[in-house]
């Protein structure tokens, strides 16, 4: 260290670190992302549920926001049918 550089003690460094960390923003997921994750989880749970009917699963897919003519809708329904043994 050069002679003209100031020395900072450990306590001062700790305070500086704490103060600078307070100003950092924490990232939060938007509510829409959280809701979408919940719906995906619900679809998965119902796929695992032996008592879930095809009709109930179709209603869940619709509630998820997929249109019946979309590839994603058909893919989910095919997964359900494969898992449950067809229509």
N, C-alpha and C positions, 0 to 999 in steps of 0.2 A: 504494500500500500504506500502511496506517495505521502509525503509529509503534509501536503495541503488538503488531503481528502478528509472529510469529517468522519468520525467513527460513530456508529449507531449501536447502542447496547441492545441486548436480546429482547428486553421488555418493549422497547420502542418498535423494534421490528415486528413483534407479535401484534402490537396495536395497529400498525400499518397494514399488516396482512388481514386482520379482522375487519378493519374499516373498508378495505378494498373489496373484500369478499361480500360484504353487505350490499354493495352497490350492484353486484351481478344479478341480473334477472334470472329467475328460474323459468324454464320453459314448461308450459302446461299444454296438454292436449285440448284442442277445441272440443266443445260439447258434442258436435256432430261426429267427430272421430270416436269418442267414447261410446256414443250411442250405436254407431256402426259396429264397433267391437262387441258390444253386448248382443247385438242381433246375430252376428256371426257365431258367437258362443252359444246362443240359443239354438241356432240351426244345428250346430255340432251336437249339442246335448240331445236334441230331439232325434237326430240321426242314430244316436246310441240307445235311445229309449225303445225298448221292445214293444211298448204299448202305443207308440206314436203311429197314427194312421197316415196313409198317403194323402188323404184330404187335409189333415191337420198340417202336414209338412208343406203342401202346396200353399196353404194360407200363410204359413210362415215365410215362404219364399216371396210371396206377393207383398207381405208386410215389410220385407227387406227392401222392396222397391224394384224388383226385377219384373219385367214383362214376360208373359208366357211365351212369346215368340222369340225371346232372346236366347242366345247360345248358353249364357250362364244359367238361365232358368232351367233349360233342358239338361245341362250338365249336372246340376244339383239333383234334379229329379231322377236322372239316370243313376247317379250315385246312390240315391235312396232306394231305387228299385233293385239295384244290384245287391245292396246290403240287406234288404228286407226280403229278397227272393221274388222280385217281379211285381206286377200289378195285382 
